Amino acid sequence: MAITTATGAKYFIGGTTSIDYTSDATAIEDFEALTWVPIGEVEDGGEIGDESADVTFQSLSDGRVRHLKGARDAGTISLVVGDDPLDPGQIALRAAEQTKFLYNFKVEYEDAPSADFSNSVDYFRGLVMSARKQIGAGDNVLRRTFAIGINTEILTVEPADTTP
């Protein structure tokens, strides 16, 4: 697969429906069955993906610090949007920020390697932690940054051949 740009990436919020993570296939089926609301005017999708905590141990015998992999953290997305008070996805994000519930999220990338393939998709659940408005100076576009704390594994559906 060739590299591509982020242009064309689409972000979606679902409801609070619980997802069965007993297997990746089951979870993906559960995610695909949901109704998704597109989040409009996304300027910057931030970064997502697991990072292991650095757990250290100092050995007395050789004076060396050993590094071990600890708990995995999928991160917090800083989703920057052009603030649109009438956009259904942004309305849903602002409402989600007022709750303590996990919401479902979908990111579809425009990365199909050819017309015969689908795009890849990431699915995850997270908490909308903030919905801060960025005002800036006179010629700035009003923006809003939604911090989304990811609390589950990120499930990726890779591009698939769609030819019959």
C-alpha positions as CSV (number, residue, x, y, z in Angstrom):
1,M,0.0,0.0,0.0
2,A,1.3,3.4,-0.9
3,I,1.5,6.4,1.5
4,T,-1.3,9.0,1.3
5,T,-2.3,12.3,2.8
6,A,-4.9,12.9,5.6
7,T,-7.1,14.8,3.1
8,G,-10.5,13.1,2.9
9,A,-10.4,11.6,6.4
10,K,-13.9,11.6,8.0
11,Y,-14.7,11.6,11.7
12,F,-18.0,10.3,13.2
13,I,-19.6,10.0,16.6
14,G,-22.0,7.2,17.5
15,G,-24.1,6.8,20.6
16,T,-23.2,5.1,23.9
17,T,-24.1,1.6,22.8
18,S,-21.8,-0.9,24.5
19,I,-19.5,-2.8,22.2
20,D,-18.6,-6.5,22.7
21,Y,-14.8,-6.7,22.7
22,T,-14.6,-10.5,23.3
23,S,-13.2,-10.7,19.7
24,D,-12.1,-8.2,17.2
25,A,-14.6,-9.6,14.6
26,T,-17.5,-9.3,17.0
27,A,-16.6,-5.7,18.0
28,I,-16.2,-4.6,14.4
29,E,-19.6,-6.1,13.5
30,D,-21.1,-4.2,16.5
31,F,-19.4,-1.0,15.4
32,E,-20.5,-1.4,11.8
33,A,-24.2,-1.9,12.9
34,L,-24.3,1.6,14.6
35,T,-25.7,4.8,13.2
36,W,-23.0,7.4,12.8
37,V,-23.2,11.2,12.8
38,P,-20.5,12.9,10.7
39,I,-18.4,15.5,12.5
40,G,-18.1,18.5,10.2
41,E,-15.3,21.0,9.5
42,V,-12.5,18.9,11.0
43,E,-9.2,20.7,10.5
44,D,-6.8,18.5,12.5
45,G,-7.5,14.9,13.6
46,G,-4.7,14.7,16.1
47,E,-3.0,11.4,16.7
48,I,-4.2,8.1,18.0
49,G,-2.6,4.7,18.8
50,D,-1.3,2.7,21.6
51,E,1.8,3.6,23.6
52,S,3.1,1.4,26.4
53,A,4.0,2.9,29.8
54,D,7.7,2.8,30.5
55,V,8.1,0.6,33.6
56,T,11.6,0.8,35.0
57,F,13.6,-1.5,37.3
58,Q,17.0,-0.6,38.7
59,S,19.3,-3.7,39.1
60,L,21.7,-3.4,42.0
61,S,24.1,-6.0,40.6
62,D,25.0,-4.1,37.4
63,G,23.6,-0.6,38.1
64,R,21.5,-0.7,34.9
65,V,18.0,0.5,34.6
66,R,15.8,-2.0,32.8
67,H,12.8,-0.8,30.7
68,L,9.7,-2.9,30.6
69,K,6.4,-2.4,28.8
70,G,3.5,-1.5,31.1
71,A,-0.1,-0.6,30.5
72,R,-1.1,0.4,27.0
73,D,-2.7,3.9,26.4
74,A,-4.4,4.7,23.1
75,G,-4.1,8.4,23.9
76,T,-6.3,11.5,23.8
77,I,-7.3,13.0,20.4
78,S,-7.2,16.7,20.1
79,L,-9.9,17.0,17.4
80,V,-9.8,20.6,16.0
81,V,-12.8,21.8,14.1
82,G,-14.0,25.0,12.6
83,D,-16.7,25.9,15.1
84,D,-20.1,25.3,13.6
85,P,-22.9,25.6,16.1
86,L,-25.4,23.9,13.7
87,D,-23.2,20.9,12.7
88,P,-24.9,17.7,14.0
89,G,-21.6,16.0,14.8
90,Q,-20.3,19.0,16.7
91,I,-23.6,19.3,18.6
92,A,-23.3,15.6,19.6
93,L,-19.7,16.2,20.7
94,R,-20.7,19.2,22.9
95,A,-23.5,17.1,24.4
96,A,-21.2,14.2,25.0
97,E,-18.7,16.5,26.8
98,Q,-21.5,17.2,29.4
99,T,-21.7,13.5,30.3
100,K,-19.5,10.9,31.9
101,F,-20.4,8.2,29.3
102,L,-18.2,6.4,26.7
103,Y,-19.2,7.2,23.1
104,N,-18.4,5.3,20.0
105,F,-16.1,6.9,17.3
106,K,-15.3,6.0,13.8
107,V,-12.5,7.5,11.6
108,E,-12.5,6.6,7.9
109,Y,-9.4,7.4,5.9
110,E,-9.4,8.1,2.1
111,D,-6.6,5.5,1.6
112,A,-8.0,2.9,-0.7
113,P,-5.0,1.6,-2.8
114,S,-7.2,1.5,-6.0
115,A,-10.8,1.9,-7.1
116,D,-11.3,-1.8,-6.4
117,F,-10.6,-1.4,-2.6
118,S,-12.4,0.1,0.3
119,N,-10.9,2.7,2.6
120,S,-9.5,1.7,6.0
121,V,-11.5,2.5,9.2
122,D,-10.6,2.9,12.9
123,Y,-13.2,2.3,15.6
124,F,-12.9,3.0,19.3
125,R,-14.8,4.2,22.4
126,G,-13.9,7.3,24.4
127,L,-14.9,10.1,26.7
128,V,-15.3,13.6,25.3
129,M,-13.2,15.4,27.9
130,S,-13.4,19.0,26.7
131,A,-14.9,21.3,24.1
132,R,-12.7,24.4,24.2
133,K,-13.4,27.3,21.9
134,Q,-10.3,29.0,20.3
135,I,-11.0,32.6,19.6
136,G,-7.6,34.0,18.5
137,A,-7.1,37.3,16.7
138,G,-9.3,39.3,14.2
139,D,-8.7,37.2,11.1
140,N,-8.8,33.8,12.8
141,V,-11.5,31.3,12.1
142,L,-13.3,30.4,15.4
143,R,-12.3,26.9,16.2
144,R,-13.1,24.3,18.8
145,T,-10.9,21.6,20.2
146,F,-12.5,18.5,21.4
147,A,-10.3,16.3,23.6
148,I,-11.4,12.7,23.3
149,G,-9.8,10.3,25.8
150,I,-9.7,6.8,24.2
151,N,-10.6,4.1,26.7
152,T,-10.5,1.0,24.4
153,E,-8.4,-0.8,21.9
154,I,-8.5,0.9,18.5
155,L,-9.8,-1.6,16.0
156,T,-8.7,-1.1,12.4
157,V,-10.4,-2.5,9.3
158,E,-7.8,-2.5,6.6
159,P,-8.7,-1.8,2.9
160,A,-10.4,-4.7,1.3
161,D,-10.9,-5.8,-2.3
162,T,-14.5,-4.9,-3.3
163,T,-14.5,-6.5,-6.7
164,P,-17.1,-9.2,-7.1
